[in-house]
Amino acid sequence: MRIQKALKNSFFSLLGQIVLILIGFVSQRVMNLRLGAELVGMNGVISNIIAMLSVTELGVASAIVYHLYGALEREDENQVATLMNFYRKAYYVFAAVITGLGLVMLPFVPIFLKSSPFSLAYIRMIYLLWLVRTVLSYLLSYRRSILIADQREYVVSIVTLLVNVVNYTGIIFIVEFTKRYEIALTLNIIVEAASNLWLSRYVNKKYPYLVRMRKSPLQKGIVKKVVHNIKDIFITRLASKLLVSTDNLIISGFISVWTVGLYNNYCLVTQSLQNIVLAVSNAIQPSVGHMFIEEDQEKNCQVLRQITFLFFVIASVACAAVFSLITPFVGDFWLNTNYVMGLPVVAVCVANFCIFTVSMPIQMMMGVTGLFDQERNISMIVALVNLALSLALVKPLGIIGVLIGTFVSYFVQMAYRVFIFFRTYVKRSSRSYVLDMIQYFLLSVGETAVVYLATSAVYKKGSLLSFLLIILMAAGIPLCINVLLFFRTWRFQSILGLARMLLKKEPQVRA
């Protein structure tokens, strides 16, 4: 049942991400060609500022979902209601705090937009629209967490898919015919608010006891545990926000908004792939969370290695494809050569994506095992390392220096998580897992180099047929190498065994 739910969640999450990628590229193209890279850069910087403000959420979502796993497994309606009541009240407070902080930041937003061609009034209007969008999401979206914890994320994925289709279609038509981005952003706010209201009604019907127990008093014991976890998660979330949100701010502040716009186009490619990775991770995390309740350490360790192998396969194909295809894609088909960045920038972007993807399973394990207190010990150090390196390297190396700072931070964070998980939870040596990771990274580098050399020899500039051919090569070569190397290993065979089991159970799923 868990596997079937995970499969269903994965299918709809991936479907949503694929549609989002396709329509997102069309939308980004329209924004670049109709409004310019400067607006794309400004939009990226403002969204990062809002993301920094959203750290006040304190990680309560992660703590609530973690405790919901056990409560839903035991069918403890009272505890589930208590958790969701606490969640609702906390998010109302966070919405008020973000509103206050956002208004305080309003006069300082233009400081982060070096060489911006937009008026102060326009910048502040776009910023306020982003602020309203974020605050409304806190007021209306908290109920979706119970669907995620109850392995019904496919409902959230379907709604999100519909919202994204409407939003991006609106952006495309409004920007194309009016060149008024603020109108498109207003439409986004209305559509997202309507979808969150619908989800709230759906949850109320699916879990009627939440409405019945809406005013029931909070269980002090449960709330105390959640608050304890929140204290640990807060630093981790703050550090994560600093880690992913400062790059655009530093690039904009020290280089230019135009450079941020160019970089955000490349980020759209890597971020789209990261979203697919996150969709897979989020889909299987509830199943892993319920599995880890059993505390079979041998089995849990094996599951980690299996999932890491799966994410390595995804990373190896994606890294080879991005490194080989992104320059001809941006310059010849999607935008034009004015938007192309150098190969060194592409290399560091791909390296960051690779380490992000391969380290996703160990990040998932830290969450489902509740090792929140261990995460806080390294998170701020990692964020400070990223900030210090980025600031130190941005002058001599430019944008590459900022991205190198991010890579080093990802690496330090991943190494620490592996050490803590095996020492604290599994209580055994991490040697086998570390060797797996070294092997995966070396293979990813080698496969990427092979694909790049092969595709460079075949591709003819501006030829759609040759571009389609190198897409097949970029996907096929790493897959063939991985099959040849790992076919007889237990990791590969376990994935095949899982696939066979799902195929055998397919009639039951349909029934």
MARLUM-434003 format. One record per residue (C-alpha): residue in one letter; z, y negated, x negated. Coordinates in Angstrom, 1 decimal, padded with zeros to 4 digits, m for minus. Layout:
<recs>
gutor_z_y_x
a_Z_Y_X $
...
</recs>
This chain:
<recs>
gutor_z_y_x
m_000.0_000.0_000.0 $
r_000.9_m002.4_m002.8 $
i_m002.4_m001.7_m004.6 $
q_m004.4_m002.2_m001.4 $
k_m002.7_m005.5_m000.7 $
a_m003.3_m006.6_m004.3 $
l_m006.9_m005.6_m004.0 $
k_m007.3_m007.6_m000.7 $
n_m005.6_m010.6_m002.2 $
s_m007.8_m010.4_m005.3 $
f_m011.0_m010.2_m003.3 $
f_m010.3_m013.3_m001.3 $
s_m008.9_m015.2_m004.2 $
l_m012.0_m014.4_m006.3 $
l_m014.3_m015.2_m003.5 $
g_m012.7_m018.5_m003.0 $
q_m012.9_m019.3_m006.7 $
i_m016.5_m018.4_m007.0 $
v_m017.5_m020.6_m004.0 $
l_m015.3_m023.3_m005.4 $
i_m017.0_m023.1_m008.8 $
l_m020.5_m023.3_m007.3 $
i_m019.8_m026.2_m005.0 $
g_m017.6_m027.9_m007.6 $
f_m020.4_m028.1_m010.1 $
v_m022.7_m029.7_m007.5 $
s_m020.0_m032.2_m006.6 $
q_m019.3_m033.0_m010.3 $
r_m023.0_m033.5_m011.0 $
v_m023.3_m036.0_m008.1 $
m_m020.2_m037.9_m009.3 $
n_m021.5_m038.0_m012.9 $
l_m025.0_m039.1_m012.1 $
r_m024.2_m041.4_m009.2 $
l_m020.8_m042.9_m010.3 $
g_m020.8_m042.3_m014.0 $
a_m018.7_m040.5_m016.5 $
e_m016.2_m043.3_m016.5 $
l_m015.2_m042.6_m012.9 $
v_m014.9_m038.9_m013.7 $
g_m012.7_m039.8_m016.6 $
m_m010.5_m042.2_m014.6 $
n_m010.1_m039.5_m011.9 $
g_m009.0_m037.0_m014.5 $
v_m006.4_m039.4_m016.0 $
i_m005.0_m040.4_m012.6 $
s_m004.7_m036.8_m011.5 $
n_m002.8_m036.0_m014.8 $
i_m000.4_m038.9_m014.2 $
i_000.3_m037.6_m010.7 $
a_000.8_m034.1_m012.1 $
m_003.4_m035.5_m014.5 $
l_005.3_m037.1_m011.5 $
s_005.2_m033.8_m009.7 $
v_007.5_m032.3_m012.2 $
t_010.3_m033.4_m010.0 $
e_009.5_m030.3_m007.9 $
l_011.8_m028.7_m010.5 $
g_010.2_m025.3_m010.2 $
v_011.9_m024.5_m006.9 $
a_008.8_m022.7_m005.7 $
s_009.0_m020.2_m008.5 $
a_012.7_m019.6_m007.9 $
i_012.3_m019.2_m004.1 $
v_009.4_m016.8_m004.4 $
y_011.3_m014.7_m007.0 $
h_014.2_m014.3_m004.6 $
l_011.9_m013.7_m001.6 $
y_010.6_m010.5_m003.2 $
g_013.9_m008.7_m002.8 $
a_014.7_m010.2_000.6 $
l_011.3_m009.2_002.1 $
e_011.6_m005.8_000.5 $
r_015.0_m005.3_002.3 $
e_013.7_m007.0_005.5 $
d_016.7_m009.3_005.3 $
e_015.6_m011.9_007.8 $
n_018.7_m014.0_007.4 $
q_018.3_m014.4_003.6 $
v_014.6_m015.1_004.0 $
a_015.4_m017.8_006.6 $
t_018.1_m019.2_004.3 $
l_015.7_m019.4_001.4 $
m_012.9_m021.1_003.4 $
n_015.4_m023.6_005.0 $
f_016.6_m024.6_001.5 $
y_012.9_m024.8_000.4 $
r_012.0_m027.1_003.3 $
k_014.9_m029.5_002.6 $
a_014.3_m029.5_m001.1 $
y_010.6_m030.4_m000.7 $
y_011.4_m033.3_001.7 $
v_013.7_m034.7_m001.1 $
f_011.0_m034.2_m003.7 $
a_008.4_m036.0_m001.5 $
a_010.7_m039.0_m001.4 $
v_011.4_m038.9_m005.1 $
i_007.7_m038.6_m006.0 $
t_006.8_m041.5_m003.7 $
g_009.4_m043.7_m005.4 $
l_008.4_m042.7_m008.9 $
g_004.7_m043.1_m008.0 $
l_005.2_m046.7_m006.8 $
v_007.2_m047.5_m009.9 $
m_004.3_m046.2_m012.1 $
l_001.6_m048.2_m010.1 $
p_001.6_m051.3_m012.4 $
f_001.3_m049.2_m015.6 $
v_m001.6_m047.0_m014.6 $
p_m004.3_m049.2_m016.1 $
i_m002.6_m048.9_m019.6 $
f_m003.8_m045.3_m019.8 $
l_m007.4_m046.3_m019.0 $
k_m008.9_m047.7_m022.3 $
s_m012.3_m049.4_m021.9 $
s_m012.3_m048.8_m018.2 $
p_m015.1_m050.8_m016.3 $
f_m013.2_m050.7_m013.0 $
s_m011.1_m053.5_m011.5 $
l_m007.3_m053.2_m011.3 $
a_m007.5_m053.2_m007.6 $
y_m009.9_m050.3_m007.5 $
i_m007.8_m048.3_m010.0 $
r_m004.6_m048.8_m008.0 $
m_m006.3_m047.9_m004.7 $
i_m007.5_m044.5_m006.2 $
y_m004.1_m043.9_m007.6 $
l_m002.4_m044.6_m004.3 $
l_m004.7_m042.2_m002.5 $
w_m003.9_m039.5_m005.0 $
l_m000.2_m040.2_m004.5 $
v_m000.5_m039.9_m000.7 $
r_m002.4_m036.6_m001.1 $
t_000.4_m035.2_m003.3 $
v_003.3_m036.4_m001.2 $
l_001.7_m034.9_002.0 $
s_001.3_m031.6_000.2 $
y_005.0_m031.4_m000.4 $
l_005.8_m032.2_003.2 $
l_003.5_m029.7_004.7 $
s_002.7_m026.8_002.3 $
y_006.0_m025.2_001.5 $
r_005.6_m022.4_004.1 $
r_002.7_m020.8_002.2 $
s_005.1_m019.4_m000.3 $
i_006.4_m016.7_002.1 $
l_002.8_m015.5_002.5 $
i_002.4_m015.2_m001.2 $
a_005.8_m013.4_m001.7 $
d_004.9_m011.1_001.2 $
q_001.6_m010.1_m000.5 $
r_m000.5_m012.0_002.2 $
e_m002.0_m014.4_m000.2 $
y_m005.4_m013.6_001.2 $
v_m004.5_m015.9_004.2 $
v_m003.8_m018.8_001.9 $
s_m007.0_m018.0_000.0 $
i_m009.2_m018.1_003.1 $
v_m007.7_m021.4_004.3 $
t_m008.0_m022.9_000.8 $
l_m011.7_m021.7_000.6 $
l_m012.5_m023.5_003.9 $
v_m010.7_m026.6_002.8 $
n_m012.5_m026.7_m000.5 $
v_m015.9_m026.2_001.1 $
v_m015.3_m029.1_003.5 $
n_m013.8_m031.3_000.8 $
y_m016.5_m030.8_m001.8 $
t_m019.3_m031.0_000.8 $
g_m017.8_m034.3_001.9 $
i_m017.7_m035.6_m001.7 $
i_m021.3_m034.6_m002.3 $
f_m022.7_m036.4_000.8 $
i_m020.4_m039.4_000.8 $
v_m020.9_m040.2_m002.9 $
e_m024.7_m039.4_m002.7 $
f_m025.3_m041.7_000.2 $
t_m022.6_m044.4_m000.1 $
k_m021.3_m044.2_m003.7 $
r_m017.8_m044.7_m002.2 $
y_m015.4_m042.3_m003.9 $
e_m012.4_m043.7_m002.1 $
i_m013.9_m042.6_001.3 $
a_m014.4_m039.1_000.0 $
l_m010.8_m039.0_m001.3 $
t_m009.5_m040.1_002.1 $
l_m011.4_m037.3_003.8 $
n_m009.8_m034.8_001.3 $
i_m006.3_m036.0_002.4 $
i_m007.1_m035.6_006.1 $
v_m008.6_m032.1_005.7 $
e_m005.8_m030.8_003.4 $
a_m003.1_m032.1_005.8 $
a_m004.8_m030.4_008.8 $
s_m005.0_m027.1_006.9 $
n_m001.4_m027.2_005.9 $
l_m000.4_m027.9_009.5 $
w_m002.4_m024.9_010.6 $
l_m000.7_m022.7_007.9 $
s_002.7_m023.8_009.1 $
r_001.9_m022.7_012.7 $
y_000.5_m019.4_011.4 $
v_003.7_m018.7_009.5 $
n_005.9_m019.6_012.5 $
k_004.0_m017.1_014.6 $
k_004.0_m014.4_011.9 $
y_007.7_m014.9_011.0 $
p_009.3_m016.1_014.3 $
y_012.8_m015.8_013.0 $
l_012.1_m018.7_010.7 $
v_011.9_m021.0_013.7 $
r_014.9_m019.3_015.4 $
m_017.1_m019.7_012.3 $
r_015.7_m023.1_011.3 $
k_019.1_m024.7_011.7 $
s_021.2_m021.8_010.5 $
p_023.6_m022.8_007.6 $
l_022.6_m022.1_004.1 $
q_024.2_m019.1_002.4 $
k_026.1_m020.6_m000.5 $
g_025.8_m017.5_m002.7 $
i_022.0_m017.4_m002.4 $
v_021.6_m021.1_m002.8 $
k_023.8_m021.0_m005.9 $
k_021.6_m018.4_m007.5 $
v_018.5_m020.3_m006.6 $
v_019.9_m023.6_m008.0 $
h_020.9_m021.7_m011.2 $
n_017.3_m020.5_m011.6 $
i_015.9_m024.0_m010.8 $
k_018.0_m025.5_m013.6 $
d_016.3_m023.0_m016.0 $
i_012.8_m023.4_m014.6 $
f_013.0_m027.3_m014.6 $
i_012.6_m027.6_m018.4 $
t_009.9_m025.0_m018.4 $
r_007.9_m026.8_m015.7 $
l_008.4_m030.2_m017.4 $
a_007.2_m028.7_m020.6 $
s_004.2_m027.1_m018.9 $
k_003.2_m030.4_m017.3 $
l_003.5_m032.1_m020.6 $
l_001.4_m029.4_m022.2 $
v_m001.5_m029.5_m019.8 $
s_m001.4_m033.2_m018.7 $
t_m001.1_m035.2_m021.9 $
d_m004.5_m034.3_m023.4 $
n_m006.5_m036.6_m021.0 $
l_m003.9_m039.4_m021.4 $
i_m004.1_m039.3_m025.2 $
i_m007.9_m039.1_m025.3 $
s_m008.2_m042.0_m022.8 $
g_m005.5_m044.1_m024.6 $
f_m006.8_m043.5_m028.2 $
i_m010.5_m043.0_m027.7 $
s_m012.0_m044.0_m024.3 $
v_m012.3_m043.2_m020.6 $
w_m016.0_m042.2_m021.3 $
t_m014.8_m039.5_m023.7 $
v_m012.4_m038.2_m021.0 $
g_m015.3_m038.0_m018.6 $
l_m017.4_m036.0_m021.0 $
y_m014.5_m033.7_m021.8 $
n_m013.7_m033.2_m018.1 $
n_m017.2_m031.9_m017.5 $
y_m016.5_m029.2_m020.1 $
c_m013.1_m028.7_m018.6 $
l_m014.7_m028.0_m015.3 $
v_m016.3_m025.0_m016.8 $
t_m013.2_m023.6_m018.6 $
q_m010.9_m024.7_m015.7 $
s_m013.1_m022.8_m013.2 $
l_m012.7_m019.7_m015.3 $
q_m009.0_m020.3_m015.7 $
n_m008.7_m020.6_m011.9 $
i_m010.4_m017.1_m011.6 $
v_m007.8_m015.8_m014.1 $
l_m005.0_m017.4_m012.1 $
a_m006.4_m016.0_m008.9 $
v_m006.3_m012.5_m010.3 $
s_m002.8_m013.1_m011.7 $
n_m001.5_m014.6_m008.5 $
a_m003.0_m011.7_m006.4 $
i_m001.3_m009.0_m008.4 $
q_001.9_m010.8_m009.3 $
p_003.7_m009.9_m005.9 $
s_002.8_m006.3_m006.4 $
v_004.2_m006.4_m010.0 $
g_007.2_m008.2_m008.7 $
h_008.0_m005.5_m006.2 $
m_007.3_m002.8_m008.8 $
f_009.7_m004.3_m011.3 $
i_012.6_m004.1_m008.7 $
e_012.7_m000.4_m009.6 $
e_013.6_m001.3_m013.3 $
d_011.7_001.6_m014.8 $
q_011.4_000.1_m018.3 $
e_008.9_002.7_m019.7 $
k_006.6_002.3_m016.7 $
n_007.0_m001.5_m016.7 $
c_006.0_m001.7_m020.4 $
q_003.0_000.5_m019.7 $
v_002.0_m001.8_m016.8 $
l_002.1_m004.8_m019.1 $
r_m000.2_m003.2_m021.6 $
q_m002.6_m002.1_m018.9 $
i_m002.7_m005.6_m017.3 $
t_m003.1_m007.2_m020.8 $
f_m006.1_m005.0_m021.5 $
l_m007.7_m006.0_m018.2 $
f_m007.2_m009.7_m019.0 $
f_m008.6_m009.2_m022.5 $
v_m011.8_m007.7_m021.0 $
i_m012.1_m010.8_m018.8 $
a_m011.4_m013.1_m021.8 $
s_m013.9_m011.4_m024.1 $
v_m016.8_m011.8_m021.7 $
a_m015.9_m015.3_m020.6 $
c_m015.4_m016.6_m024.2 $
a_m018.7_m015.2_m025.4 $
a_m020.5_m016.6_m022.3 $
v_m018.9_m020.1_m022.5 $
f_m019.5_m020.6_m026.2 $
s_m023.1_m019.5_m026.0 $
l_m024.1_m021.0_m022.6 $
i_m022.2_m024.2_m022.1 $
t_m024.4_m026.5_m024.2 $
p_m027.8_m025.5_m022.7 $
f_m026.1_m025.4_m019.3 $
v_m024.8_m029.0_m019.5 $
g_m027.7_m030.5_m021.4 $
d_m030.7_m028.7_m019.8 $
f_m029.8_m027.8_m016.3 $
w_m026.6_m029.3_m014.9 $
l_m026.5_m032.8_m016.3 $
n_m028.5_m034.0_m019.3 $
t_m028.3_m034.3_m023.1 $
n_m026.2_m037.6_m022.8 $
y_m023.3_m035.4_m021.6 $
v_m023.4_m032.8_m024.4 $
m_m020.5_m032.6_m026.8 $
g_m020.5_m031.0_m030.3 $
l_m020.1_m027.3_m031.1 $
p_m016.6_m027.8_m032.7 $
v_m015.3_m029.2_m029.4 $
v_m016.7_m026.2_m027.6 $
a_m015.1_m023.8_m030.1 $
v_m011.6_m025.2_m029.6 $
c_m012.1_m025.3_m025.8 $
v_m013.0_m021.6_m025.9 $
a_m010.1_m020.8_m028.2 $
n_m007.7_m022.4_m025.8 $
f_m009.2_m020.6_m022.9 $
c_m008.9_m017.2_m024.8 $
i_m005.3_m017.6_m025.6 $
f_m004.5_m018.9_m022.1 $
t_m006.1_m015.8_m020.5 $
v_m004.8_m013.1_m022.8 $
s_m001.3_m014.5_m022.6 $
m_m001.3_m014.6_m018.8 $
p_000.2_m011.1_m018.3 $
i_003.2_m011.9_m020.5 $
q_003.7_m015.1_m018.6 $
m_003.6_m013.2_m015.3 $
m_006.3_m010.7_m016.6 $
m_008.6_m013.6_m017.5 $
g_008.4_m014.8_m013.9 $
v_008.7_m011.5_m012.1 $
t_011.7_m010.4_m014.2 $
g_013.6_m013.7_m013.7 $
l_013.8_m014.6_m017.4 $
f_013.9_m018.3_m016.5 $
d_016.8_m019.1_m018.7 $
q_014.9_m017.7_m021.7 $
e_011.8_m019.8_m021.0 $
r_013.7_m023.1_m021.1 $
n_014.7_m022.5_m024.7 $
i_011.2_m022.8_m026.1 $
s_009.4_m024.9_m023.4 $
m_010.4_m028.3_m024.6 $
i_009.8_m027.4_m028.2 $
v_006.3_m026.3_m027.3 $
a_005.6_m029.5_m025.4 $
l_006.9_m031.6_m028.2 $
v_004.8_m029.7_m030.8 $
n_001.7_m030.3_m028.6 $
l_002.5_m034.0_m028.2 $
a_003.3_m034.5_m031.9 $
l_000.3_m032.6_m033.2 $
s_m002.1_m034.3_m030.7 $
l_m000.9_m037.8_m031.7 $
a_m001.0_m037.0_m035.4 $
l_m004.5_m035.5_m035.3 $
v_m006.2_m037.8_m032.7 $
k_m006.9_m040.5_m035.3 $
p_m008.4_m038.4_m038.1 $
l_m010.0_m035.7_m036.0 $
g_m010.6_m037.3_m032.6 $
i_m010.7_m035.2_m029.5 $
i_m010.7_m032.0_m031.6 $
g_m007.3_m032.9_m033.0 $
v_m005.9_m033.2_m029.5 $
l_m007.3_m029.8_m028.5 $
i_m005.9_m028.2_m031.7 $
g_m002.5_m029.4_m030.8 $
t_m002.8_m027.6_m027.4 $
f_m004.0_m024.4_m029.1 $
v_m001.0_m024.3_m031.5 $
s_001.4_m024.9_m028.6 $
y_m000.2_m022.1_m026.5 $
f_000.2_m019.7_m029.5 $
v_003.8_m020.6_m030.1 $
q_004.7_m020.2_m026.4 $
m_002.9_m016.8_m026.2 $
a_004.6_m015.4_m029.4 $
y_008.0_m016.5_m028.1 $
r_007.5_m014.9_m024.6 $
v_006.5_m011.6_m026.2 $
f_009.6_m011.6_m028.4 $
i_012.0_m012.4_m025.6 $
f_010.5_m010.1_m023.0 $
f_010.7_m007.0_m025.3 $
r_014.1_m007.9_m026.8 $
t_015.8_m008.9_m023.6 $
y_014.2_m006.9_m020.8 $
v_012.4_m003.9_m022.3 $
k_014.9_m003.6_m025.1 $
r_012.4_m002.0_m027.6 $
s_010.1_m003.0_m030.4 $
s_007.1_m005.1_m029.4 $
r_005.0_m003.8_m032.4 $
s_002.5_m001.9_m030.2 $
y_001.9_m004.8_m027.9 $
v_001.6_m007.3_m030.8 $
l_m001.0_m005.0_m032.5 $
d_m002.9_m004.9_m029.1 $
m_m003.0_m008.7_m029.0 $
i_m004.2_m009.0_m032.6 $
q_m006.9_m006.5_m031.9 $
y_m007.9_m008.3_m028.8 $
f_m008.2_m011.7_m030.5 $
l_m010.2_m010.4_m033.4 $
l_m012.5_m008.6_m031.1 $
s_m013.0_m011.7_m028.9 $
v_m014.0_m013.7_m032.0 $
g_m016.4_m011.1_m033.2 $
e_m018.0_m010.5_m029.9 $
t_m018.4_m014.3_m029.3 $
a_m020.1_m014.6_m032.7 $
v_m022.5_m011.7_m032.0 $
v_m023.4_m013.1_m028.6 $
y_m023.9_m016.6_m029.9 $
l_m026.3_m015.4_m032.7 $
a_m028.2_m013.2_m030.2 $
t_m028.6_m015.8_m027.5 $
s_m029.5_m018.5_m029.9 $
a_m032.4_m016.4_m031.1 $
v_m033.7_m015.8_m027.6 $
y_m033.1_m019.1_m025.7 $
k_m035.9_m021.6_m025.3 $
k_m034.8_m025.1_m024.5 $
g_m035.3_m025.9_m020.8 $
s_m036.5_m022.5_m019.9 $
l_m034.7_m021.2_m016.8 $
l_m036.0_m017.6_m017.4 $
s_m034.6_m017.5_m020.9 $
f_m031.3_m019.0_m019.7 $
l_m031.0_m016.2_m017.1 $
l_m031.7_m013.7_m019.9 $
i_m029.0_m015.0_m022.1 $
i_m026.5_m015.0_m019.2 $
l_m027.1_m011.2_m019.0 $
m_m026.8_m010.9_m022.7 $
a_m023.5_m012.9_m022.8 $
a_m022.0_m010.6_m020.1 $
g_m023.5_m007.3_m021.2 $
i_m022.9_m007.4_m025.0 $
p_m019.1_m007.8_m024.9 $
l_m018.8_m005.3_m022.1 $
c_m020.8_m002.7_m024.0 $
i_m018.8_m003.2_m027.1 $
n_m015.5_m002.9_m025.2 $
v_m016.6_000.3_m023.5 $
l_m017.7_001.9_m026.8 $
l_m014.5_001.0_m028.5 $
f_m012.0_001.7_m025.7 $
f_m013.6_004.3_m023.4 $
r_m011.4_007.2_m024.7 $
t_m008.2_005.2_m024.9 $
w_m005.4_005.5_m022.3 $
r_m005.7_001.8_m021.4 $
f_m009.4_002.1_m020.4 $
q_m008.9_005.5_m018.7 $
s_m005.9_004.1_m016.7 $
i_m008.1_001.3_m015.3 $
l_m010.8_003.9_m014.4 $
g_m008.1_006.0_m012.7 $
l_m007.0_003.1_m010.7 $
a_m010.5_002.4_m009.6 $
r_m011.1_006.0_m008.6 $
m_m007.9_006.0_m006.6 $
l_m008.9_002.8_m004.7 $
l_m012.3_004.3_m003.9 $
k_m010.7_007.5_m002.6 $
k_m008.4_005.4_m000.4 $
e_m011.2_003.2_000.9 $
p_m011.6_005.0_004.3 $
q_m007.8_004.4_004.9 $
v_m008.2_000.7_004.1 $
r_m011.0_000.4_006.6 $
a_m009.1_002.2_009.3 $
</recs>
